[in-house]
Amino acid sequence: MRSRFWRNWDFPIRIYYDKWEDKNETTMSEDDSSHRKQGFFQRWLQQLGKWLQGELETREQLLDVLREAQKNNLIDSDGLVMIEGVMQVSEMPVREVMVPRSQMKVIERDADARELLETVIDSAHSRFPVVGESKDEVIGILLAKDLLPQLAKCNDELHFNIRDLLRPAVIIPESKRLNVLLKEFRASRNHMAIVVDEYGGVAGLVTIEDVLEQIVGEIEDEHDVEEDSYIYEHPNMITVKAITPIETFNEYFHTNYSDEEFDTIGGLVTRTLGHLPKRGEQLQMDGIHFRVLGASSRRVHLLEVIKTDNKSAEAPVEAQA
């Protein structure tokens, strides 16, 4: 029995093909390359229509058809990437795209108004988890826009109860699929969810932007700064964006990695490992220990970096999941 997907697309494809065929019978191009493209387009539609009748059984077969169409300029490369992204989100769990716990920007429940405002202004985010004793105790979500009416009421002194401004936090498991989460975001009009692990502890957070970026690629806004925000120093660790230029990385960590083959540290780490790494994988390379903090099915996003005593350029690579 054919799936609902094929039942939904079968009729539109056949109608589109019939209209294209009628038009082709009455208009002929004088360009030979156009004739060849039209001929391929007709065969492609026939093949796709035939598969939609029941012979297309796997996603890989569908992707092969779409990639062939892209090679023949029937769809552009951006369109193909987006289609592949749509298909990938149905299989990808939240844990692969979430912001890890260590990178969460949170507001403490007992923070005074001025501390709260400083956190909001410095981070330039629009939503913040509000926590109690630790990050495992998320009591709600604060929206920056909900602060504006309170600021308008204040004169010289800032006085308001943060609890009155909180919205309920959405809690989801690490294993939730992105396509399911996206539907829930749309239905509930929430843009952020707190991700918990199998023991109930907070593992990170995910936003609707994180999900959409798996389809359309990186989304940057006016608050995203590139040059000054590649490397972050935290109390107990240093994190580095995978898009950090190798030259910038070398200057900061006093290393001598080559940038002849790759421009970014994420590309170098991926090449050295020999595959696209997953979150949690580790690598020892020339006196630097790397751990992948954030990665998706397409790219590495964030790395933890620790300088070690082993500075030998010939040190073997050690990778582990």
LODRENDO-470583 format. One record per residue: residue in three letters; x, y, z of N, C-alpha, C in turn. Coordinates in steps of 0.05 Angstrom, whole numbers, plus 5000, padded with zeros to 4 digits. Example, Ala and Ser with C-alpha at 12.3 -4.5 7.8 and 13.67 -1.06 7.14 Angstrom:
LODRENDO-470583
PT  residu  n.px  n.py  n.pz  ca.px  ca.py  ca.pz  c.px  c.py  c.pz
PT     ALA  5264  4886  5156   5246   4910   5156  5264  4934  5156
PT     SER  5257  4955  5142   5273   4979   5143  5258  5001  5157
//
This chain:
LODRENDO-470583
PT  residu  n.px  n.py  n.pz  ca.px  ca.py  ca.pz  c.px  c.py  c.pz
PT     MET  5017  4976  5000   5000   5000   5000  5018  5025  5000
PT     ARG  5011  5044  4983   5027   5068   4982  5023  5085  5007
PT     SER  5044  5100  5015   5042   5116   5038  5025  5141  5033
PT     ARG  5017  5154  5055   5002   5179   5052  5018  5200  5037
PT     PHE  5044  5200  5040   5061   5220   5026  5057  5218  4996
PT     TRP  5058  5193  4986   5055   5190   4957  5026  5196  4948
PT     ARG  5007  5189  4964   4979   5195   4957  4975  5225  4955
PT     ASN  4989  5240  4973   4986   5270   4972  4999  5282  4948
PT     TRP  5021  5270  4938   5036   5282   4916  5030  5271  4889
PT     ASP  5018  5248  4888   5013   5235   4862  4997  5252  4843
PT     PHE  4973  5262  4853   4956   5277   4835  4968  5303  4826
PT     PRO  4980  5320  4844   4992   5345   4834  5014  5340  4813
PT     ILE  5030  5320  4817   5052   5314   4798  5040  5307  4771
PT     ARG  5020  5290  4770   5008   5282   4745  4995  5305  4731
PT     ILE  4981  5323  4746   4969   5347   4734  4990  5365  4722
PT     TYR  5012  5369  4737   5034   5386   4728  5046  5375  4702
PT     TYR  5050  5349  4702   5061   5336   4678  5042  5339  4654
PT     ASP  5016  5335  4658   4997   5337   4636  4997  5365  4624
PT     LYS  4998  5385  4642   4998   5413   4632  5023  5419  4617
PT     TRP  5046  5409  4628   5071   5414   4614  5071  5401  4587
PT     GLU  5060  5377  4584   5060   5362   4559  5043  5376  4539
PT     ASP  5019  5387  4547   5002   5401   4529  5016  5426  4518
PT     LYS  5029  5440  4536   5043   5464   4528  5066  5457  4509
PT     ASN  5080  5435  4513   5102   5428   4497  5094  5421  4469
PT     GLU  5069  5411  4466   5060   5404   4439  5054  5428  4422
PT     THR  5049  5451  4434   5041   5475   4419  5064  5495  4417
PT     THR  5084  5493  4434   5107   5512   4432  5133  5496  4431
PT     MET  5149  5503  4411   5175   5489   4407  5197  5510  4409
PT     SER  5218  5504  4423   5241   5522   4426  5260  5518  4402
PT     GLU  5273  5539  4394   5293   5537   4373  5320  5530  4384
PT     ASP  5323  5530  4410   5348   5524   4423  5351  5494  4427
PT     ASP  5372  5482  4416   5376   5453   4419  5380  5445  4448
PT     SER  5395  5462  4464   5399   5455   4492  5372  5456  4507
PT     SER  5355  5474  4498   5328   5475   4511  5312  5450  4505
PT     HIS  5315  5440  4480   5301   5415   4472  5311  5392  4490
PT     ARG  5337  5391  4494   5348   5369   4510  5339  5371  4538
PT     LYS  5338  5396  4549   5329   5399   4576  5299  5391  4579
PT     GLN  5283  5400  4559   5255   5393   4559  5251  5362  4557
PT     GLY  5268  5350  4540   5266   5321   4538  5273  5307  4564
PT     PHE  5293  5316  4577   5300   5304   4603  5278  5310  4623
PT     PHE  5267  5334  4623   5246   5342   4642  5222  5323  4638
PT     GLN  5215  5318  4613   5192   5300   4608  5198  5272  4618
PT     ARG  5222  5261  4613   5229   5235   4622  5230  5234  4653
PT     TRP  5240  5255  4664   5242   5256   4694  5215  5256  4706
PT     LEU  5196  5272  4695   5169   5272   4706  5155  5245  4702
PT     GLN  5160  5233  4679   5149   5206   4675  5159  5186  4695
PT     GLN  5186  5188  4700   5198   5169   4719  5188  5175  4747
PT     LEU  5187  5200  4755   5178   5208   4781  5149  5200  4785
PT     GLY  5132  5205  4764   5104   5197   4766  5101  5167  4768
PT     LYS  5118  5152  4754   5117   5123   4756  5124  5114  4784
PT     TRP  5145  5126  4795   5153   5118   4822  5132  5126  4842
PT     LEU  5119  5149  4838   5098   5157   4856  5074  5138  4855
PT     GLN  5072  5122  4834   5050   5103   4832  5056  5078  4849
PT     GLY  5080  5077  4861   5085   5055   4879  5112  5042  4878
PT     GLU  5129  5050  4858   5155   5037   4855  5177  5050  4871
PT     LEU  5172  5075  4882   5192   5088   4898  5188  5080  4927
PT     GLU  5208  5066  4938   5204   5053   4964  5221  5064  4986
PT     THR  5243  5078  4979   5261   5088   5000  5266  5118  4996
PT     ARG  5275  5131  5017   5282   5159   5015  5306  5163  4997
PT     GLU  5325  5144  4998   5349   5146   4981  5341  5147  4952
PT     GLN  5321  5131  4944   5312   5131   4916  5301  5158  4909
PT     LEU  5285  5170  4927   5274   5196   4922  5297  5217  4919
PT     LEU  5316  5216  4937   5339   5235   4936  5354  5232  4910
PT     ASP  5357  5207  4900   5371   5203   4875  5357  5217  4852
PT     VAL  5330  5216  4852   5314   5230   4832  5319  5260  4834
PT     LEU  5318  5270  4858   5321   5299   4862  5349  5309  4855
PT     ARG  5369  5293  4862   5396   5300   4855  5401  5300  4825
PT     GLU  5388  5281  4811   5390   5281   4782  5377  5305  4770
PT     ALA  5355  5313  4782   5341   5338   4773  5359  5362  4777
PT     GLN  5373  5363  4800   5390   5386   4805  5413  5387  4786
PT     LYS  5425  5364  4779   5447   5363   4759  5438  5373  4732
PT     ASN  5413  5370  4726   5402   5379   4700  5388  5406  4702
PT     ASN  5394  5421  4725   5384   5448   4729  5354  5451  4729
PT     LEU  5340  5430  4738   5311   5432   4741  5304  5443  4768
PT     ILE  5321  5439  4788   5320   5452   4813  5348  5462  4820
PT     ASP  5350  5484  4835   5377   5494   4841  5388  5480  4866
PT     SER  5413  5485  4871   5427   5471   4893  5415  5479  4920
PT     ASP  5407  5504  4923   5395   5513   4948  5369  5498  4953
PT     GLY  5353  5495  4932   5328   5480   4935  5333  5451  4943
PT     LEU  5353  5439  4931   5359   5411   4938  5368  5409  4967
PT     VAL  5384  5427  4976   5393   5427   5004  5370  5430  5023
PT     MET  5351  5447  5016   5328   5450   5033  5310  5426  5034
PT     ILE  5307  5413  5011   5291   5388   5010  5304  5366  5027
PT     GLU  5331  5364  5024   5345   5344   5040  5343  5351  5070
PT     GLY  5343  5377  5076   5341   5385   5104  5313  5378  5115
PT     VAL  5293  5382  5099   5266   5374   5108  5264  5345  5114
PT     MET  5277  5328  5097   5276   5300   5101  5293  5291  5126
PT     GLN  5314  5306  5131   5332   5299   5153  5319  5305  5180
PT     VAL  5303  5326  5182   5292   5333   5208  5272  5313  5218
PT     SER  5262  5297  5200   5243   5276   5208  5258  5253  5222
PT     GLU  5284  5251  5219   5300   5230   5231  5319  5240  5253
PT     MET  5322  5266  5255   5342   5277   5273  5331  5282  5301
PT     PRO  5344  5273  5322   5334   5279   5349  5344  5306  5358
PT     VAL  5330  5317  5378   5336   5343   5388  5365  5345  5399
PT     ARG  5375  5324  5410   5402   5325   5422  5423  5334  5402
PT     GLU  5419  5330  5376   5439   5337   5356  5440  5366  5350
PT     VAL  5420  5382  5357   5420   5410   5350  5417  5428  5374
PT     MET  5412  5417  5397   5406   5434   5421  5431  5450  5429
PT     VAL  5426  5472  5443   5447   5487   5457  5454  5472  5482
PT     PRO  5479  5462  5486   5485   5446   5509  5482  5462  5535
PT     ARG  5478  5448  5556   5473   5460   5583  5494  5480  5590
PT     SER  5520  5474  5584   5542   5492   5592  5540  5519  5577
PT     GLN  5526  5520  5554   5524   5544   5539  5498  5559  5542
PT     MET  5480  5549  5559   5455   5562   5564  5458  5589  5578
PT     LYS  5445  5609  5568   5445   5635   5581  5419  5636  5599
PT     VAL  5423  5635  5625   5400   5633   5643  5400  5658  5662
PT     ILE  5377  5662  5674   5374   5682   5695  5366  5669  5721
PT     GLU  5380  5676  5742   5374   5664   5768  5349  5676  5779
PT     ARG  5334  5659  5792   5308   5668   5804  5311  5691  5823
PT     ASP  5333  5691  5839   5336   5711   5860  5353  5735  5850
PT     ALA  5359  5736  5825   5375   5759   5815  5359  5785  5818
PT     ASP  5373  5806  5825   5358   5832   5827  5353  5843  5799
PT     ALA  5337  5863  5798   5328   5874   5772  5351  5884  5755
PT     ARG  5371  5896  5768   5393   5907   5752  5411  5884  5741
PT     GLU  5416  5863  5756   5431   5840   5746  5416  5828  5723
PT     LEU  5390  5825  5726   5373   5814   5705  5376  5829  5679
PT     LEU  5374  5855  5681   5375   5872   5657  5403  5870  5644
PT     GLU  5424  5869  5660   5451   5866   5649  5454  5841  5633
PT     THR  5442  5819  5643   5444   5793   5629  5429  5795  5602
PT     VAL  5405  5807  5603   5389   5809   5578  5404  5826  5557
PT     ILE  5415  5848  5566   5428   5867   5547  5454  5854  5536
PT     ASP  5470  5842  5554   5496   5831   5545  5492  5808  5525
PT     SER  5472  5791  5530   5469   5767   5513  5454  5774  5487
PT     ALA  5436  5794  5488   5420   5802   5465  5401  5780  5456
PT     HIS  5395  5761  5474   5374   5741   5468  5347  5752  5474
PT     SER  5327  5738  5464   5299   5747   5469  5285  5729  5489
PT     ARG  5295  5705  5495   5283   5687   5514  5304  5675  5533
PT     PHE  5297  5672  5558   5316   5663   5578  5303  5643  5597
PT     PRO  5315  5620  5601   5306   5603   5623  5312  5616  5650
PT     VAL  5293  5615  5668   5297   5625   5695  5300  5601  5714
PT     VAL  5322  5600  5729   5328   5576   5744  5329  5582  5774
PT     GLY  5326  5561  5790   5328   5564   5819  5355  5559  5829
PT     GLU  5359  5537  5845   5384   5531   5857  5405  5523  5836
PT     SER  5397  5510  5814   5415   5501   5793  5400  5501  5766
PT     LYS  5415  5495  5745   5403   5494   5719  5383  5471  5716
PT     ASP  5384  5452  5734   5364   5431   5733  5337  5439  5743
PT     GLU  5335  5462  5756   5310   5473   5766  5301  5497  5750
PT     VAL  5289  5491  5727   5278   5512   5710  5250  5518  5718
PT     ILE  5245  5542  5727   5219   5549   5738  5201  5564  5717
PT     GLY  5213  5572  5695   5198   5586   5674  5216  5599  5654
PT     ILE  5203  5612  5634   5217   5626   5613  5210  5655  5614
PT     LEU  5231  5672  5613   5227   5701   5612  5231  5711  5584
PT     LEU  5212  5726  5574   5215   5740   5548  5224  5768  5552
PT     ALA  5244  5776  5537   5255   5803   5541  5233  5824  5536
PT     LYS  5215  5819  5518   5194   5839   5512  5175  5843  5536
PT     ASP  5173  5822  5553   5156   5825   5577  5168  5844  5598
PT     LEU  5194  5850  5595   5207   5868   5613  5200  5898  5606
PT     LEU  5194  5903  5581   5190   5931   5573  5169  5946  5588
PT     PRO  5145  5934  5592   5125   5948   5608  5134  5955  5637
PT     GLN  5151  5936  5648   5161   5941   5675  5181  5964  5675
PT     LEU  5197  5966  5655   5216   5988   5653  5202  6015  5650
PT     ALA  5180  6014  5635   5165   6039   5631  5153  6049  5657
PT     LYS  5147  6031  5675   5135   6039   5701  5156  6049  5721
PT     CYS  5182  6042  5716   5203   6048   5735  5213  6076  5730
PT     ASN  5221  6090  5752   5234   6115   5750  5264  6111  5756
PT     ASP  5273  6118  5779   5301   6114   5785  5307  6086  5795
PT     GLU  5287  6074  5809   5291   6048   5821  5276  6027  5805
PT     LEU  5289  6004  5802   5277   5981   5788  5266  5961  5808
PT     HIS  5240  5959  5809   5227   5940   5828  5205  5925  5813
PT     PHE  5208  5899  5811   5187   5882   5801  5194  5853  5809
PT     ASN  5173  5837  5810   5176   5809   5817  5179  5792  5791
PT     ILE  5202  5780  5788   5207   5765   5763  5187  5742  5759
PT     ARG  5176  5731  5781   5157   5709   5779  5132  5717  5765
PT     ASP  5125  5743  5767   5101   5753   5754  5103  5754  5724
PT     LEU  5128  5753  5714   5133   5755   5685  5138  5729  5671
PT     LEU  5141  5708  5687   5149   5682   5675  5126  5668  5659
PT     ARG  5135  5655  5638   5117   5638   5623  5125  5609  5628
PT     PRO  5106  5590  5625   5113   5562   5630  5135  5552  5612
PT     ALA  5152  5535  5623   5174   5523   5607  5164  5498  5594
PT     VAL  5170  5494  5569   5163   5469   5555  5187  5450  5558
PT     ILE  5181  5426  5569   5202   5406   5574  5199  5383  5554
PT     ILE  5221  5377  5541   5221   5355   5521  5245  5337  5525
PT     PRO  5243  5312  5516   5265   5293   5519  5286  5297  5496
PT     GLU  5310  5288  5501   5331   5291   5481  5324  5275  5455
PT     SER  5309  5255  5458   5303   5237   5435  5281  5247  5417
PT     LYS  5267  5268  5424   5245   5278   5407  5255  5286  5380
PT     ARG  5240  5278  5359   5248   5284   5332  5242  5313  5325
PT     LEU  5259  5325  5308   5256   5354   5302  5230  5360  5288
PT     ASN  5221  5342  5270   5196   5348   5256  5172  5349  5275
PT     VAL  5172  5331  5295   5151   5332   5315  5153  5357  5332
PT     LEU  5177  5365  5339   5180   5389   5355  5171  5414  5340
PT     LEU  5178  5415  5314   5170   5438   5298  5140  5441  5297
PT     LYS  5126  5418  5294   5096   5419   5294  5086  5429  5321
PT     GLU  5098  5420  5343   5090   5429   5369  5096  5459  5373
PT     PHE  5119  5468  5363   5125   5497   5365  5103  5513  5350
PT     ARG  5096  5504  5326   5076   5519   5311  5049  5519  5324
PT     ALA  5041  5496  5336   5015   5493   5348  5013  5510  5374
PT     SER  5034  5510  5389   5034   5523   5415  5044  5552  5414
PT     ARG  5056  5559  5392   5068   5586   5389  5092  5591  5408
PT     ASN  5103  5569  5419   5127   5571   5434  5151  5571  5416
PT     HIS  5173  5584  5424   5197   5585   5408  5221  5573  5422
PT     MET  5217  5563  5447   5239   5551   5462  5229  5528  5478
PT     ALA  5246  5507  5481   5239   5484   5497  5264  5476  5513
PT     ILE  5260  5467  5537   5282   5457   5554  5285  5427  5549
PT     VAL  5309  5418  5543   5315   5390   5537  5325  5376  5562
PT     VAL  5313  5353  5568   5323   5338   5592  5333  5311  5582
PT     ASP  5352  5300  5598   5362   5273   5592  5346  5251  5604
PT     GLU  5355  5227  5602   5339   5204   5611  5335  5204  5641
PT     TYR  5352  5219  5656   5350   5220   5685  5334  5244  5695
PT     GLY  5325  5260  5676   5309   5283   5684  5325  5308  5688
PT     GLY  5351  5307  5685   5368   5331   5687  5367  5347  5662
PT     VAL  5371  5373  5664   5371   5391   5641  5397  5386  5624
PT     ALA  5393  5379  5599   5415   5374   5581  5421  5398  5563
PT     GLY  5402  5416  5559   5405   5439   5542  5379  5451  5535
PT     LEU  5379  5468  5515   5354   5480   5505  5354  5480  5475
PT     VAL  5331  5483  5464   5329   5484   5435  5308  5505  5427
PT     THR  5313  5520  5406   5294   5540   5397  5284  5533  5369
PT     ILE  5263  5547  5361   5252   5542   5334  5273  5550  5313
PT     GLU  5290  5569  5319   5312   5576   5300  5331  5554  5296
PT     ASP  5337  5539  5318   5356   5516   5315  5344  5495  5296
PT     VAL  5318  5491  5297   5305   5471   5280  5305  5481  5251
PT     LEU  5297  5506  5247   5295   5517   5220  5323  5518  5206
PT     GLU  5344  5522  5222   5371   5523   5210  5379  5496  5198
PT     GLN  5367  5474  5206   5373   5448   5194  5361  5447  5166
PT     ILE  5342  5464  5160   5329   5464   5134  5341  5485  5116
PT     VAL  5343  5509  5126   5351   5532   5109  5380  5540  5113
PT     GLY  5394  5528  5132   5422   5536   5137  5423  5557  5159
PT     GLU  5447  5566  5165   5452   5585   5187  5435  5610  5184
PT     ILE  5421  5618  5205   5405   5643   5205  5419  5663  5224
PT     GLU  5428  5685  5213   5442   5705   5229  5425  5730  5229
PT     ASP  5425  5743  5253   5410   5768   5255  5429  5791  5262
PT     GLU  5418  5814  5268   5435   5838   5272  5451  5836  5298
PT     HIS  5444  5816  5315   5460   5813   5340  5482  5793  5337
PT     ASP  5483  5779  5315   5505   5759   5312  5530  5773  5304
PT     VAL  5550  5771  5321   5576   5784   5315  5596  5762  5309
PT     GLU  5612  5766  5287   5630   5745   5279  5658  5748  5291
PT     GLU  5670  5771  5284   5699   5773   5291  5705  5771  5321
PT     ASP  5687  5783  5338   5693   5785   5366  5681  5762  5383
PT     SER  5669  5742  5370   5655   5722   5386  5662  5694  5378
PT     TYR  5685  5690  5366   5693   5663   5359  5700  5646  5383
PT     ILE  5714  5658  5402   5725   5644   5425  5714  5655  5451
PT     TYR  5704  5637  5468   5692   5646   5494  5708  5634  5517
PT     GLU  5715  5650  5536   5727   5640   5560  5706  5638  5582
PT     HIS  5703  5614  5593   5684   5609   5615  5701  5603  5640
PT     PRO  5688  5603  5663   5703   5598   5688  5719  5572  5687
PT     ASN  5708  5551  5675   5721   5525   5676  5728  5513  5649
PT     MET  5725  5529  5628   5729   5518   5601  5732  5540  5581
PT     ILE  5741  5533  5557   5742   5552   5534  5726  5538  5511
PT     THR  5708  5553  5500   5693   5543   5477  5700  5559  5452
PT     VAL  5700  5545  5430   5707   5557   5404  5687  5549  5383
PT     LYS  5677  5569  5369   5659   5564   5347  5674  5549  5325
PT     ALA  5661  5530  5312   5674   5514   5291  5681  5531  5267
PT     ILE  5667  5554  5264   5673   5572   5241  5697  5590  5246
PT     THR  5710  5587  5269   5733   5604   5276  5755  5600  5255
PT     PRO  5765  5621  5242   5787   5618   5223  5811  5606  5237
PT     ILE  5825  5588  5223   5849   5575   5235  5870  5596  5243
PT     GLU  5872  5617  5227   5891   5638   5234  5885  5651  5261
PT     THR  5859  5656  5266   5850   5667   5292  5855  5647  5315
PT     PHE  5850  5622  5309   5855   5601   5329  5884  5599  5337
PT     ASN  5901  5600  5316   5930   5598   5321  5940  5622  5338
PT     GLU  5930  5645  5332   5938   5669   5347  5930  5667  5377
PT     TYR  5907  5656  5382   5897   5655   5409  5910  5634  5425
PT     PHE  5914  5610  5413   5924   5587   5428  5954  5582  5423
PT     HIS  5966  5599  5406   5995   5597   5400  6001  5570  5387
PT     THR  5984  5562  5369   5988   5537   5354  5998  5544  5326
PT     ASN  6003  5523  5310   6013   5527   5283  5999  5510  5263
PT     TYR  5972  5508  5265   5957   5492   5247  5957  5505  5219
PT     SER  5959  5488  5199   5959   5498   5171  5931  5505  5162
PT     ASP  5928  5527  5147   5903   5535   5136  5903  5533  5105
PT     GLU  5921  5516  5095   5922   5513   5065  5899  5497  5055
PT     GLU  5890  5476  5070   5868   5460   5060  5841  5469  5071
PT     PHE  5841  5479  5095   5816   5487   5108  5819  5515  5120
PT     ASP  5797  5530  5120   5797   5557   5131  5790  5557  5160
PT     THR  5773  5538  5169   5763   5539   5196  5773  5516  5213
PT     ILE  5772  5520  5240   5781   5499   5258  5762  5475  5257
PT     GLY  5736  5480  5252   5717   5458   5249  5723  5440  5225
PT     GLY  5732  5452  5203   5739   5436   5180  5764  5420  5185
PT     LEU  5783  5431  5200   5808   5417   5207  5802  5393  5225
PT     VAL  5785  5397  5245   5778   5375   5263  5763  5353  5248
PT     THR  5745  5361  5231   5730   5341   5215  5749  5325  5198
PT     ARG  5767  5338  5184   5786   5324   5166  5804  5305  5182
PT     THR  5813  5314  5206   5831   5298   5222  5817  5273  5232
PT     LEU  5792  5276  5240   5777   5253   5250  5770  5234  5227
PT     GLY  5767  5245  5203   5761   5228   5180  5731  5224  5175
PT     HIS  5714  5238  5191   5685   5236   5187  5672  5260  5201
PT     LEU  5647  5265  5195   5633   5287   5209  5628  5278  5238
PT     PRO  5640  5292  5257   5637   5282   5285  5610  5288  5297
PT     LYS  5604  5272  5317   5579   5275   5332  5586  5289  5359
PT     ARG  5565  5299  5372   5569   5312   5398  5581  5292  5417
PT     GLY  5602  5301  5431   5615   5284   5451  5641  5272  5441
PT     GLU  5646  5271  5415   5671   5260   5405  5694  5278  5413
PT     GLN  5718  5265  5416   5741   5279   5426  5765  5274  5408
PT     LEU  5784  5293  5409   5807   5291   5391  5831  5305  5405
PT     GLN  5854  5291  5405   5879   5303   5415  5896  5309  5391
PT     MET  5904  5334  5388   5920   5342   5364  5940  5364  5371
PT     ASP  5965  5357  5370   5987   5376   5373  5984  5394  5398
PT     GLY  5980  5381  5421   5979   5396   5446  5952  5409  5452
PT     ILE  5932  5403  5436   5905   5414   5441  5885  5391  5442
PT     HIS  5868  5391  5463   5847   5371   5465  5821  5383  5457
PT     PHE  5808  5372  5437   5782   5381   5427  5760  5363  5436
PT     ARG  5737  5374  5444   5713   5358   5449  5690  5372  5435
PT     VAL  5674  5357  5419   5652   5369   5404  5628  5373  5423
PT     LEU  5621  5398  5426   5598   5405   5443  5572  5407  5427
PT     GLY  5574  5415  5402   5550   5418   5386  5556  5410  5357
PT     ALA  5538  5394  5346   5541   5385   5318  5515  5376  5308
PT     SER  5511  5379  5282   5487   5369   5269  5495  5348  5248
PT     SER  5476  5340  5232   5483   5320   5211  5499  5332  5188
PT     ARG  5501  5359  5188   5515   5372   5166  5542  5385  5174
PT     ARG  5544  5394  5199   5568   5409   5206  5573  5408  5236
PT     VAL  5597  5415  5244   5604   5419   5272  5597  5448  5279
PT     HIS  5587  5453  5303   5580   5480   5310  5598  5491  5332
PT     LEU  5604  5475  5353   5617   5486   5376  5637  5465  5387
PT     LEU  5661  5475  5396   5682   5457   5406  5691  5467  5434
PT     GLU  5697  5448  5451   5711   5455   5476  5740  5450  5471
PT     VAL  5757  5469  5480   5786   5467   5475  5801  5468  5501
PT     ILE  5820  5449  5505   5837   5449   5528  5866  5445  5519
PT     LYS  5884  5462  5529   5912   5459   5522  5924  5437  5541
PT     THR  5939  5419  5529   5951   5397   5544  5981  5399  5544
PT     ASP  5995  5381  5558   6024   5382   5559  6037  5370  5534
PT     ASN  6021  5354  5519   6033   5340   5496  6033  5359  5472
PT     LYS  6056  5370  5466   6058   5390   5445  6073  5379  5420
PT     SER  6077  5353  5419   6091   5341   5397  6073  5342  5372
PT     ALA  6084  5353  5350   6069   5354   5325  6064  5327  5313
PT     GLU  6080  5307  5323   6077   5280   5313  6059  5262  5330
PT     ALA  6046  5275  5350   6029   5259   5369  6006  5247  5354
PT     PRO  6000  5221  5359   5979   5208   5346  5952  5219  5353
PT     VAL  5933  5218  5334   5906   5227   5339  5891  5206  5355
PT     GLU  5878  5216  5376   5861   5198   5392  5833  5208  5391
PT     ALA  5815  5192  5381   5787   5201   5379  5770  5180  5393
PT     GLN  5749  5190  5407   5730   5172   5420  5703  5185  5420
PT     ALA  5682  5168  5421   5655   5178   5421  5648  5186  5450
//
